[in-house]
């Protein structure tokens, strides 16, 4: 029975390592794309960032959980209010941001 113990311990970290791909799309009220910096801040303080090009960017390897999403436009303007988002533990998700 002791032979199987290492297999159990190896399987647990593999399950905990699941992560998601997060695509962020930023648009103005008229539907045009906006470029700038996107940040996701977890409840534990971890931050993931990306720069949008043509109004979108992708964050890979984001752990599932609750995050605060922020966007700061490259060309100024009032940033949208930060908002809380949920990221799934694996797979992919698209977040849409409406910029002012």
C-alpha positions in Angstrom: 0.0 0.0 0.0 2.9 2.4 0.6 3.8 2.1 -3.1 0.7 4.1 -4.0 1.3 7.0 -1.7 3.8 8.9 -3.9 1.3 8.7 -6.8 -1.4 10.3 -4.7 0.9 13.2 -3.7 2.0 13.7 -7.3 -1.6 13.9 -8.5 -2.7 16.6 -6.1 -0.2 19.3 -7.3 -1.2 18.6 -10.9 -4.8 19.4 -10.0 -3.9 22.5 -8.1 -1.8 23.8 -11.1 -4.8 24.3 -13.4 -5.0 27.8 -14.8 -7.1 29.9 -17.2 -6.4 32.0 -20.3 -8.0 35.4 -20.0 -8.8 37.5 -23.1 -9.6 41.1 -22.4 -11.4 43.3 -25.0 -11.6 47.1 -24.5 -14.1 49.3 -26.5 -15.3 52.9 -26.3 -19.0 53.7 -26.1 -19.0 54.1 -29.9 -17.5 50.5 -30.3 -14.0 51.5 -31.3 -11.1 49.7 -29.7 -9.0 51.3 -27.0 -5.4 50.5 -26.1 -3.9 50.7 -22.7 -2.8 48.7 -19.7 -5.1 46.0 -18.2 -4.4 44.6 -14.7 -6.0 41.8 -12.7 -5.3 41.9 -9.0 -6.2 38.8 -6.9 -7.5 38.8 -3.4 -4.0 37.7 -2.3 -2.4 40.6 -4.0 -1.0 38.9 -7.1 -1.1 41.1 -10.2 -1.3 40.0 -13.8 -1.0 42.7 -16.5 -1.1 43.0 -20.3 -1.0 45.8 -22.9 -3.9 45.9 -25.4 -3.1 46.2 -29.1 -6.1 46.8 -31.3 -8.3 46.8 -28.1 -7.4 43.3 -26.9 -4.8 41.3 -25.0 -4.4 37.8 -23.5 -3.2 36.8 -20.0 -2.1 33.2 -19.8 -1.8 31.1 -16.7 -4.2 33.0 -14.5 -5.2 31.0 -11.4 -8.9 30.8 -10.8 -10.5 33.1 -8.3 -11.8 36.6 -7.7 -9.9 39.5 -9.2 -10.2 43.3 -9.5 -10.0 44.3 -13.2 -8.6 47.8 -14.0 -7.9 49.5 -17.3 -5.8 52.6 -18.0 -6.0 54.0 -21.5 -2.7 54.9 -23.3 -4.2 58.1 -24.6 -5.8 59.3 -21.4 -9.4 59.9 -20.7 -11.3 58.8 -17.6 -10.7 55.2 -16.8 -13.7 52.9 -16.2 -14.4 52.0 -12.6 -12.5 49.0 -11.4 -14.8 45.9 -11.2 -14.7 42.5 -9.6 -14.5 39.5 -11.9 -14.4 35.7 -11.4 -11.8 33.7 -13.3 -12.5 30.0 -13.7 -10.0 27.5 -12.5 -9.2 26.4 -16.0 -10.2 26.9 -19.6 -10.6 30.4 -21.2 -12.7 33.4 -20.5 -13.3 36.8 -22.3 -13.7 40.0 -20.3 -15.1 43.0 -22.0 -14.3 46.5 -20.7 -16.3 49.6 -21.7 -14.0 52.6 -21.7 -15.3 56.2 -21.4 
